[in-house]
């Protein structure tokens, strides 16, 4: 919870335009590293460790920031924001723990002193690592290609040509992390000349394929066993299609990561990707149109599935019963139970109800 609050504040106040916050795969990496860093710091407090930790996680974040054109001043501002918020969290924790006033002051003095020393150490580490990454970026072919592709995506290039990939072709974009990223990179290598694959991080890649079916991209990316997430865009022509398919792939990746599904194709999860753009609104839609049917439970799950099948069967009970392997009477009884749980003004034929059913598994 603290990590969520800290990162939300950093993305909002220090790095509103940073790819580290906007790209779902990169933001997941930053969240993971931040969680590990905070956990290690708290453990050092518990153990009474006086020496600040020399964080590998902060080095990783610094490299990502330098690689993806987030300024060093913004990164340091992020650490300052984290310092302030963690200090407030420590005060709340001491209060909630019920530590006697005489002892709480000493506890807070110790914790705040250690937090200050830790943040100062992290700023030194990040500054050095950022400078090192910046110096090495110019001799890295992947970094140069990534910079060129970002220029096209951000519409900063007046000449929309890449020397290593044909932008006038039909494109299918993909975003992957983990095992699927390794498999996707290998698939792109086999299509050299008709594909481009870029490393955003050691476990995150962006890729584009020309004249390749999205089904084949999914199949190839899932060849490698292991944990991973994959988002695939729909085919698009020319420069506009290059950009649009990438936007769709990132949106589909967010659904894959959120739901835990190994792969998601935008054409299959476009509704879910819109819902994830504002989870609070999606949750409100679900509860407004499903009412008590949105409640978690085996019975409610079965009733929602019955309603989905019934609506997909043009509200013909006989067809729904055949798909569900139930009698018509059993389906009718379930639909009666559904109506008792839905809000009084709910209309089974309304698009809002169908949308709420689609979003319900996503927002819980």
N, C-alpha and C positions, 0 to 999 in steps of 0.2 A: 504494500500500500504506500509506503514511504517512497519507494522507487518510482511508482506511478506519479505521485504528486510532484516529486523533484523533476522528473523528465518532462512532465506536462508544462511546468513553469519554465524550464530551460528552452523547450521548443517554442513556447509563446514569447518569452521575453529576451532571450539571448540569441536564438538561432531560428527565427521564423521561416527563413528561406532555405535552410540547410537540407541537403539531400539525406543527411543522417536521420532527420526526423520525418521527411516526406516519403522516402522509399520504405515500404513495409519490411523488406528483408534486412536492410541496413539498420533500421530502427530496432528490429528484434535483436540484432547483434549488440547494439549499444545498450539495450535494456538488460541483456544477459550479462554483459561485462560490468555494468553499473551495479547490478544485484550482487555479483560476486565480490566486487570491490567493497560495497557497503557491508556485506556479511563478514568479510575479513577484518574490516575496521572494528566492527562491533565485537568480534571475537578477541581482538587485541585489547579492547577495553576490559572485557571480562577477565582476561588473563593478566591484566596489569602491565601489559607490555608498554614500555616507555618509548622505544624507538619506532618512528613512523614506518609503515610498511612500504616497501619499494614495489609499487604496483605494476604488474605486467598488464593488467586490464587498462590502466590509464595510458600506457604506451600504445596499446592497440587502438584506443579511441583517438589518440593524437594522430596516429598514422591514417586512420579513416578520415579524420577532419582535413588533413593536408591533402590527401588524395582526392577528396571530393569538394575542394575549394570552399571549405568553411574556414573563415579567418581565425588566426590564433587568438585575437582579442575576443572573438565570440566564444571560443572554447574556454578561455580563462573566465569570462563573464559567467559561463555556465557553472564553473566550479565555485564561483563566488555565490551564485544563487543557491547551489547545493549546500554550501557552508551555512548560509542563513537559515535554510529550511531544516537542515539536520539539527542545528542548534535549538530551534523551536521544538522539534520532535523530542529532543533530549529533555527539555524542560517539562513537556507534557508527560513523558515516560516517568520521570522522577515524581511528578505530582500523582500520577495514577498508581504508582507503586506504594504510595503511602509512607514514604521515608520521613522520619521525624525531621522537623525544621532544622534542628541543630546539625544533623548529618547531611541533609539534602544540599545545603550550601557547599559543603566540602565535595560531595559527589559531583555537583554541577561544575564546580571550579575545575576539578580533575578532568571531567569529560570535555568541557569546552576548551581547556588548554590543549588536550590531546587532539581534538578536532581541528583547532587552529594550526597546530604543528603539522598535522596530516595534510590539510589542504595546501599549506605552503610547500610541502614536499611534493605533492602531486603537481602543482603548478610548475615547479622546477623540472620535474620529469617530463611533463607534457611539452614544455617549451623546447627542451633539448630534442625530444623525439620528433616534434613537428618540424624543426629545422632540418634534421637528418632526412626525413621523408621528402621534404621539399627539394633538397639538393639532389636526391637520387631520382626524382620523378622525371626529369628531362631525359634520362638515358633509358627509361623503361618503355618498351614498345607498347605494352598494354596500356600504360598511363597516357601515352600520346594518342592512341586510338580512342581511348575512353573520352579524352578531352574533345576530340573531333566529333564523336557521336553525340556527346552532350550538347555541343554547339548546334548540331542539327535538331536535336530534340527541343532545345530552347529557342529554336528559330533565330539563332544569332548568325548563321552562315548565309550570306547572300548567294553564294555559289553552293547549291545543294548537291555536292558531289563528294563521295568518299573514295579515295584511291584503292581501298582494300575491299569494297563491297558495292554492288550495283543498287543504287537507291531507286532506280526506275522499275525494278522488278516487283513481283507480288511477294509480300513479306508475311511471315508468321513469327511473332515475337514470343519470347519465353523469359521468365524470371525464376530462378531456382536457388535453393540453399540446401546445404548438407549433401547427402549421397546423390540426390537427383542433380545437383549442380555438377558433380564429377561426371556423371553419365551424360548430361547435356553437353558438357564441354567435349567429351569424346565423340559424341554424335556430330557436333559442329566440325571437329577436326576431320572427320570422314567426308564432310561436304565442303572441303576447302575450296574457296572461290565462290561458293554458293551459300556461304554462311559466315557470320561474324559472332564471336563469343568473347565477352569481356569480363575480366575479374574485377568486381567491386571490392571484394575482400577474399580472404583465403577460402571461404565457404559460400560465397555469393557470386552468381554470374547473371549477366544479361546476355541474351542471344537473339539473333534474327536469322531466319532461314528463307531462302527464295525457292519457290516452286516445290515446297515440301508440305504435305498434308499435316494439319494439327494432330491428327490421330497418330501419325508416325512419330511426331515429336514427343507426344505423351508416352508412347510405347518405348521409345529409345531411352527417355529419361528415367523410366521406372525399371530399367534392366538391372541397375546396381542395387543390391540389398543394403539396407540401412535406413536410418532416419533422415527424412528430407521433406521439402515442400516445393511445389511447382505450380506456377501460374502460366497459362497459355492464352494468348490473344487470338482473335479471329483474323483471317487473311485480309490484307489491305494492299492496295496498289500505290506505287510511287512514294514520294516523300511523305505525303499526308498519311498514307497507309502505314508507313514505317513508324510514324509517331503514334498513330491511333492504336495500332496493334500492341505497341509497347505499353501505352496507357492501360489497355484492357488486360494485358498480362500482369501488370502490377496490381490491378484491382482483383483479378482472379487469385493472385498469390496471397493477397490479404485474406481472402475467404479460406484458402487452403490452410494457412497458418492459424486462423481463428478457430476453424472447425476441427483441425487435426487431420483433415483429409490429405493424402499424399499429393494429389494433383487436382487442379480445378481448371476448367476451360471457361473462358468468359461467356461464351454463348449459352452455357449451361447454368451459370451462377450470376448472371447479370443482376437479377433482383437482389440476391444476397449481397453483392458488392455495393449496391446502392444503399442497402440497409446498414452496412458497416460504415458508411460515410458519416452517419450520426446514429450511434447505437441507442442513445436515449430516445430519440424520435421513433426509431424502429420498435423499441420496447413499448412506447406509448401506443403505437398503432396496434401491436399485438394485443395488449390488454384492453384497448378500446373496442376492438372488433371481435375478440374471442371471449372476453370475460373470464368466467371460471374455467372455460375449456382450455385456457393457457396454463392451468395449474400443472405442476410436475406430478407424475404418477403413472403407473402402468395402465390403469383404467383410462385416464385422460389421453395417454399416448395412443391407445387402441382406438379411442373414439375419434381423435384427430385424423388418424390414418384412414378410418372408415369414411369420414367426411371428405378427405382428399380424393379417395377413389371414387366416391359417389359423384363429386363435382366433375371429375375427369371422365365419368361415364355419362355425361349429359343429364345427370340427375335421374337416371333410369335405374330403379332398384334392382331389376333383374340382371342387368349388365354388371352392376357393382357387386352383386352377390357372387356372380361367376368368377370375377377377378379375385375376390377375397376368399373364395372357397367356403362360403357360408350360405345358409338358406335366405330366401327373401325376407322371411319373418324375422330372422336374426338381425339382418341389416336394418329393417324397419324399426326394430326395438332399439338398436344402437342410435339411429337417427333421432328417435324420440329423446333419448338421453342427451344427445348433442344439443337439441333445442332447449332443453331445460338448463343447460350450462351456459349457453350463449346469451348475450345481452338481449333484452326483450325486443329491441328494434332491429336486430340482426336479420339480414336478408341473405339466404343461402346463395342467391345468384349474384350478389354484389362483388365487384372486383376487389373491394377493400378486404372482404373476408378471405378471398383467395390469397391476397397479398399477405395478410396476417398469418395464415396457415404456413406460407412459405418462409416467413421470417421467424416464426416461433422457435424452431430448433436452433436458430442462430443466436438469439438474444436470451433465451432461457426464461 
